[in-house]
């Protein structure tokens, strides 16, 4: 049980934070730097770590954007989520329900009800894994009204958008949310939008995403699929390969974290996050197209070439490789360092809090 004095202080903090967030929402733009640096001396006097204050200020500044309220004057729509019991389907169900729309779920065992669930829908959103998406579109198309809007959220766009356009005469759009399980809102999350036909029929959905803080990225399906080679396939393969290597070498991950730098710990978190997902989902993202498989092969060739330089102890060539890549990444380096430093500081704060909690639990058990 929390001590009464701590409860009172926490309530005061919550009240003050609420007032601070309200002032920020009403005020003109105030820079984060100004908010953070304004009380440097006071922080020292109060014994408050600068990183704690920086995180608090950052969180307060983002709070007005994170409060979800449906767009005004939006009439309720009838939405059928195909595959709606999956994690992404559930996310859309929560968001659309909160906005006042009527949600129906069509999953594997529900096809006897397909006609009733699909025919009167204003929007049918296909949320099934990649390998089933095209087959499901073929299967459901015959039940759709010409006025029903049809969309998907798969990570491949060109063949899926083409299939929807061929199978359905009504409005068609292909979406790709660039986030996975665990995200609670669209806040600062990107959703790629590939136009198909009858875009106006989807405007209410796009407005909802933007109103919740999402960022719409307009793209052709071809550009999307090209970008996903690096954003998804290469990234998944790199992380997948590291995880497989660690398992093959039987590395003691728990013990390695005792020695780890923050960067290594983040890397292990990313590896763990990948392997916590569905194996078919991760593998299918890498195998989805011949272009993705070719890019992964090219990455493997680059790995092998660099490994040979390591084996040959070719220091000069490795330095040249580093400098050439440094030049290539120069424009993004400042933001990369800034963002990763913020993540590291937040992780350090979380680990410190867990460490204090463990110590308190230990001494509590010792005294019991």
ABEGO torsion letter per residue (X at the ends): XBBAAAAAAAAAAAAAAAAAAAAAAABBBBBAAAAAAAAAAAAAAAGBBAAAAAAAAAAAAAAAAABBBBBBGBBBBBBBBBGAABAAAAAAAAAAAAAGBBBBBBBAAAAAAAAAAAAABABBBBABBAAAAAAAAAAAAAABBAABBBBBABABAAAAAAAAAAABABBBBBBBBBBBBGBABABGBBBBBBBABGAAAAAAAAAAAAAAGBBBBBBBAAAAAAAAAAAAAAAAAAAAAAAAAAAAAGBBAAAAAAABBAAAAAAAAAAAAAAABBAAAAAAAAAABAAAAAAAAAAAAAAAAAAAAAAAGBAAAAAAAAAAAAAAAAAAAAAAAAAAAAAAAAAAAAAAAAAAAAAAAAAAAAAX
